Amino acid sequence: MKKKIITTNILPFSILIVLVLISHVFADVGEREYQEAYQAFKTLQVSKAKRVSRTNWIYCAGKFENIYKKYPKASRADDAMYMAGKVYQYLYGYSGKGSDLDKAIQFYQRMMESYPESKLADDAQFRIAEIYEKYKNDKSKAYIEYSKVISTFPNGNLKRKAELSLDRLKQFKPTTVSKRSSLSKREDTTKNTKKDDKIISSVSKGEDPIKSTKKEKEITSPLSKGEGTGLVTGIKHWSNPNYTRVVISVDKKISYNNHLLRRDPSIQKPKRLYIDLFNTRISPELNQQILIQDGLLKMARAGQYTKDCVRVVLDIESIKSYKILPLEDPFRIVIDVIGQGATSKEGHLMPGDSKSLSLSRQLGLGIGKIVIDPGHGGHDPGAIGPSGLREKDVVLKIARKLEGIIKEKLGCEVVLTRKDDRFIPLEERTAIANTQKADLFVSIHANASPNKDAHGIETYFLNFSADEEAMKVAARENATSTKKMSDLRAILRDLMLNSKINESSVLAGHIQKSLTGKLKTEYSDIRDLGVKQAPFYVLIGAEMPSILVEVSFISNKIEEERLKDNEYLERLASSILTGIRGYVDGTKVAAY
């Protein structure tokens, strides 16, 4: 009797173990294939060479589709179907084909039908609504689809976002809203080519065009044909209550226009600034509103306004003025917004008006905060010396030394734009100075020239110059060409009329004099190249006196060796400090 009890207990338990092991095996298979498909998707996002091929995108979608077909009850089946839709939505950003959007909608709808309890079901419905709003430009249909997010998924985490979207689109509310659920509606995708189906079927044959190095014979993306179509890839902002900088990134140079719209209380529309980016499409990654709420701007949002135009809208709370300019390599549009309460430390000075003084110089208010900008960083090494010394490493050391002695000797607050080896875009460095409400901005660089005998020290402030060598230096630091900077001349002319040109030139003079004067007592061959002017991107839009100093030529063997010497770096930092102190003392003298 005892033996029988043992047998009947062990047998079912053994079967249970086997079943558990089998289920884990199948689950692991599905997970492994999902991760492979997801990695293929990430590869397409980061590789320009691969993402321009339609074949690669269709193949990636096929990998996801194959997963839920093979393992319809696996834990990743709903994720795979959702990702298949996402792949087609991303593909539209490169192909511009409406059929790709239809395919994305189809996958999202099938996913909700098959897995209504999935945590991604409401995400799928929300994406359908966004496709109609931002890509198909069908605001009424978008209103209906956003309504379904709330009615079908009342406890979903996207309910609040859907409510905000409905409020934004309430003027497009249809007079009669169809009650038919999106779960039972299929979009017509008959325009999808047989070629796409063949690519999907190749998944099971082990063919992987994403990993292939063979050049594609047919590339359907207009981005690869040089037709000028651009992809709007990002929107960033930096702000304080009196200043906001918004940067729109596009992967190609495009044309644009901007308009300022008055507030319209009748439809509860705030004052708005919008920028139309012509011959562009929007990246699927830009599918959310960007809340700013800094007192100047409420939010930024982007959408596919027409088939070939992306519109970026800034909802305004209260601003005094704004200015817009394009920068290149990579192409981006910079928007600086100035608040009503902003006060200029210099007023509106015309170039050459040396009699005009800033408010701080008139009142002797002194300097409270200084932003030090070590040039380059991260993937951008800057200039490299004959022995391999990198500009980014040298200037960071100088900046750190300067930070310490400014705090000790002047008692000022110091902010570094970077404290380690990381890349900071040029427009962000200026934005840091402005949002920090700095009194001075000092950008530190090491010079370079094809002429290996070139040596010396020079200090720059923002302006255009007829000096060919000065323009070459600015082009190198801007990571662009002198021709492209010349194209900016007309655009920057108006912007620079209100820049701190006079005060910046005074600051540059103090620093240049101190650097060359002090170093000549220790090094007999120090060459004073003088104070110069050039259109450095990093100085554009600075709301305070700002300069860029080229401390030595890293391309010169002798000066490169000096830049390796810690004592020389300390002397450079000390000399810059003396120049800043001379400028600060000048603000006090001006008060009397």
Summary of the structure (lengths in Angstrom):
residues: 592
radius of gyration: 30.0
end to end distance: 111.7
largest distance: 112.2
contacts: 1950
relative contact order: 0.08
helix: 47%
strand: 19%
